[in-house]
Amino acid sequence: MADDATHTQDMTVVVTGASGRTGSRVARAARAAGLTVRPASRAQGFDWEDPATWTRSLRGADAAYLVYPSDVGAAAAAEGVGALARQAAGLGVRRLVLLSARGEEQAGAAEEALRTSGADWTVVRAAWFAQNFSEGPLLDGLRRGELVFPAGEVREPFVDVRDIADVVAAALVSGDRYVGRTVEITGPRLLSFREAVAEISAATRTRLTYTPVPARAYGEALTGFGVPPEEAEFLVEVFEGLLDGRNARLTDGVREVLGRAPRDFSDFVREAAAAGTWTA
């Protein structure tokens, strides 16, 4: 541990999406681990779609956390992740950690682009975020009393985003321990989306319902709400694969990296409910 502490004293990590759901927590965990954090988001002039904006964020850094906007399985993700990783390696930013999605076949191209970039890479494949219920598009439905979603009765090991952040930070400060490795992380138990909504309902003492719908119907609804057709079609493909039960199993990734159990979904729900997250 002393070597790790010494290593972090002068280590600067670039955090893409630093104001987002995972990036903000990665930045916090990295600072707590003794790293100097360099945020990289639009507020700092960083744009994934414009490689000319990357150099300013990367130059002089030692490591970077990569989270591709919209989705790691998006059509442009492999090209973007590969190009940024190669530029980072060329600038001496050797250590790269990519957030990927557990069970998402479309994410494979971005993972491969990172692996072949010449950088010292780690892939963190995360289960469905617990915080997807409290931040993002699912929140509005819950605040109205109903979650309509194409997950059927599949069970998912929801993972707390704070555990993702802690794993990323640990991978960065652990020397070469996780270089060239893919770490799959999940929460400690399986829950269906119906069961998850029931836990939120109990914690908030409000009547919340879960209505499963086919992925195609969900995609049509997204288009009706103004989501571009190509984006809606991509999400349909992801949900049809990702929510077919392939992820209904637990891993020991969090315990392996952090030496402790992952946070339970009920802990997340209790804290979010106390903060008034689902109050209409």
C-alpha positions in Angstrom: 0.0 0.0 0.0 2.9 2.4 0.7 4.1 2.0 -2.9 0.6 2.7 -4.2 0.4 5.8 -2.0 3.7 7.1 -3.2 2.7 6.4 -6.8 -0.4 8.5 -6.5 1.2 11.6 -5.1 2.1 13.0 -8.5 -0.4 11.1 -10.7 -2.8 13.1 -12.8 -5.9 11.4 -14.2 -8.1 12.8 -16.9 -11.8 12.1 -16.2 -14.0 12.2 -19.3 -17.7 13.0 -18.6 -16.6 14.5 -15.3 -20.0 16.1 -14.7 -21.9 12.9 -15.6 -23.4 10.0 -13.7 -20.1 8.0 -13.5 -17.5 10.6 -14.2 -18.5 12.8 -11.3 -18.2 9.9 -8.9 -14.9 8.7 -10.5 -13.5 12.2 -10.0 -14.5 12.1 -6.3 -13.1 8.6 -5.7 -9.9 9.5 -7.6 -9.3 12.5 -5.4 -10.0 10.5 -2.3 -7.3 8.0 -3.5 -4.8 10.8 -3.7 -4.9 11.5 -7.5 -4.9 14.9 -9.1 -8.1 15.0 -11.3 -8.3 16.8 -14.6 -12.0 17.0 -15.6 -12.7 16.6 -19.3 -16.2 17.5 -20.4 -17.8 20.2 -22.6 -17.4 22.7 -19.8 -13.6 22.3 -20.1 -13.7 22.4 -23.9 -13.5 18.6 -24.4 -15.6 17.1 -27.1 -15.6 13.4 -28.0 -16.6 14.3 -31.6 -13.7 16.7 -32.1 -10.2 15.1 -31.7 -8.7 18.6 -31.9 -10.0 19.3 -28.4 -8.4 16.2 -26.8 -4.8 17.2 -26.6 -5.3 20.0 -24.1 -6.9 17.6 -21.7 -4.5 14.7 -22.2 -1.1 16.4 -22.4 0.9 15.9 -19.2 -1.5 13.5 -17.7 -0.6 9.9 -16.5 -4.0 8.2 -16.8 -7.5 8.6 -18.1 -11.0 7.3 -17.4 -13.0 6.9 -20.6 -16.7 6.9 -20.7 -18.2 7.3 -24.1 -21.3 9.6 -24.3 -24.7 8.0 -25.1 -23.4 4.4 -25.1 -20.2 2.5 -25.3 -21.9 0.3 -28.0 -22.9 3.2 -30.2 -21.7 3.0 -33.8 -19.1 5.8 -33.4 -17.8 4.5 -30.0 -15.1 2.2 -31.4 -13.6 4.8 -33.6 -13.7 7.5 -30.9 -12.3 5.3 -28.1 -9.6 3.9 -30.4 -8.6 7.4 -31.7 -8.5 8.9 -28.2 -6.6 6.0 -26.8 -4.0 6.2 -29.5 -3.6 9.9 -29.0 -3.3 9.5 -25.3 -0.6 6.8 -25.6 1.3 9.0 -28.0 1.2 11.8 -25.5 2.5 9.6 -22.7 -0.9 8.9 -21.1 -0.2 5.2 -20.6 -2.9 4.1 -18.2 -6.5 4.0 -19.6 -9.6 2.6 -17.9 -12.8 2.2 -20.1 -16.3 1.9 -18.7 -18.1 -0.8 -20.7 -21.5 -2.5 -20.4 -21.8 -6.1 -19.1 -23.5 -8.3 -21.6 -23.8 -5.7 -24.4 -22.5 -7.3 -27.5 -22.3 -3.9 -29.3 -19.6 -2.7 -26.8 -17.1 -5.3 -28.0 -15.8 -3.1 -30.8 -14.9 -0.2 -28.4 -13.2 -2.6 -26.0 -11.2 -4.1 -28.9 -10.2 -0.6 -30.0 -8.8 0.1 -26.6 -7.0 -3.2 -26.4 -5.2 -2.6 -29.6 -4.3 1.1 -28.9 -0.9 0.5 -27.4 -2.0 1.8 -24.0 -2.0 0.0 -20.7 -5.7 -0.7 -20.6 -8.3 -2.0 -18.2 -12.0 -2.5 -19.0 -14.6 -2.3 -16.3 -17.8 -4.0 -17.4 -20.6 -2.8 -15.2 -24.1 -4.2 -14.6 -27.1 -2.0 -14.9 -26.7 1.1 -12.7 -28.8 1.4 -9.6 -28.7 5.1 -10.2 -30.6 4.7 -13.5 -33.7 4.7 -11.3 -32.7 8.0 -9.7 -30.9 9.9 -12.5 -31.8 9.9 -16.2 -34.8 9.0 -18.2 -36.4 6.4 -15.8 -36.7 9.0 -13.1 -39.5 10.9 -14.7 -41.7 7.9 -15.0 -41.2 6.9 -11.4 -42.1 10.4 -10.3 -45.3 10.0 -12.2 -46.0 6.7 -10.5 -45.2 4.2 -13.3 -42.1 2.7 -14.8 -42.8 1.5 -18.4 -39.7 -0.4 -19.6 -38.9 -3.4 -21.8 -37.2 -5.6 -19.2 -40.0 -8.2 -18.7 -39.4 -10.1 -15.5 -35.6 -10.5 -16.1 -33.5 -10.3 -13.0 -30.5 -7.9 -12.9 -27.6 -7.5 -10.3 -28.0 -3.7 -10.1 -24.6 -2.1 -9.2 -24.2 1.2 -7.4 -22.3 3.8 -9.4 -20.2 4.6 -6.4 -18.8 1.1 -6.5 -17.9 1.6 -10.2 -16.1 4.7 -9.2 -14.2 3.0 -6.4 -13.2 0.1 -8.7 -11.9 2.6 -11.3 -9.9 4.5 -8.8 -8.5 1.3 -7.3 -7.5 0.1 -10.8 -5.6 3.3 -11.4 -3.6 3.2 -8.1 -2.9 -0.5 -8.1 0.2 -0.4 -10.3 0.0 -3.0 -13.0 -2.3 -5.3 -11.2 -5.3 -4.7 -13.5 -3.5 -3.8 -16.7 -4.7 -5.9 -19.6 -7.7 -7.2 -17.6 -11.4 -6.9 -17.9 -13.2 -6.7 -14.6 -17.0 -7.5 -14.4 -18.8 -5.8 -11.5 -22.3 -6.4 -10.2 -24.3 -5.7 -7.1 -24.7 -8.4 -4.4 -28.1 -9.8 -5.4 -30.5 -10.3 -8.3 -33.7 -8.2 -8.6 -36.3 -7.9 -11.3 -37.3 -4.4 -12.4 -40.6 -5.1 -10.8 -38.9 -6.0 -7.5 -36.7 -2.9 -7.7 -39.7 -0.6 -8.2 -41.4 -2.3 -5.3 -38.5 -1.5 -3.1 -38.6 2.1 -4.2 -42.4 2.2 -3.6 -41.9 0.8 0.0 -39.2 3.3 0.8 -41.1 6.3 -0.5 -44.5 5.1 0.8 -46.0 5.8 -2.6 -47.8 3.6 -5.0 -45.5 2.9 -7.9 -46.1 0.3 -10.6 -44.0 -1.4 -13.2 -45.3 -2.1 -16.7 -43.2 -4.3 -19.0 -43.5 -3.7 -22.7 -41.9 -5.2 -25.8 -38.6 -3.5 -26.8 -40.1 -2.5 -30.2 -43.1 -0.8 -28.6 -40.7 1.0 -26.3 -38.6 2.2 -29.3 -41.8 3.5 -31.0 -42.6 5.4 -27.8 -39.1 6.9 -27.7 -39.5 8.1 -31.3 -42.8 9.7 -30.4 -41.1 11.6 -27.6 -38.6 13.0 -30.2 -35.7 10.5 -29.9 -34.1 10.3 -33.4 -35.2 7.1 -35.2 -31.6 5.7 -35.6 -31.0 6.2 -31.8 -34.3 4.6 -30.9 -33.5 1.6 -33.2 -30.1 1.2 -31.5 -31.6 1.3 -28.0 -34.1 -1.4 -29.1 -31.3 -3.6 -30.3 -29.4 -3.1 -27.0 -32.4 -3.8 -24.8 -33.4 -6.9 -26.8 -30.0 -8.4 -26.1 -29.0 -6.8 -22.8 -32.3 -7.6 -21.0 -32.8 -11.2 -22.1 -31.5 -12.8 -18.9 -27.8 -13.1 -19.9 -26.8 -10.9 -17.0 -28.8 -12.8 -14.3 -25.8 -13.9 -12.4 -23.4 -12.3 -9.9 -19.7 -11.7 -10.0 -17.1 -11.1 -7.4 -15.5 -8.2 -9.2 -16.2 -5.5 -6.5 -14.9 -7.8 -3.7 -11.8 -8.8 -5.8 -10.8 -5.2 -6.4 -12.0 -3.4 -3.2 -11.8 -6.2 -0.6 -15.4 -5.6 0.4 -19.0 -6.5 -0.6 -20.7 -4.3 -3.2 -23.3 -1.8 -1.9 -26.8 -3.3 -1.8 -29.7 -1.9 -3.8 -31.7 -1.3 -0.7 -29.0 1.0 0.7 -29.2 3.1 -2.5 -32.9 3.2 -2.3 -33.0 4.3 1.3 -30.5 7.1 0.7 -32.2 8.3 -2.5 -35.6 8.2 -0.9 -34.4 10.2 2.1 -33.1 12.8 -0.3 -36.5 13.2 -1.9 -35.3 11.9 -5.3 -38.6 10.4 -6.3 -40.8 13.2 -5.0 -43.0 14.5 -7.8 
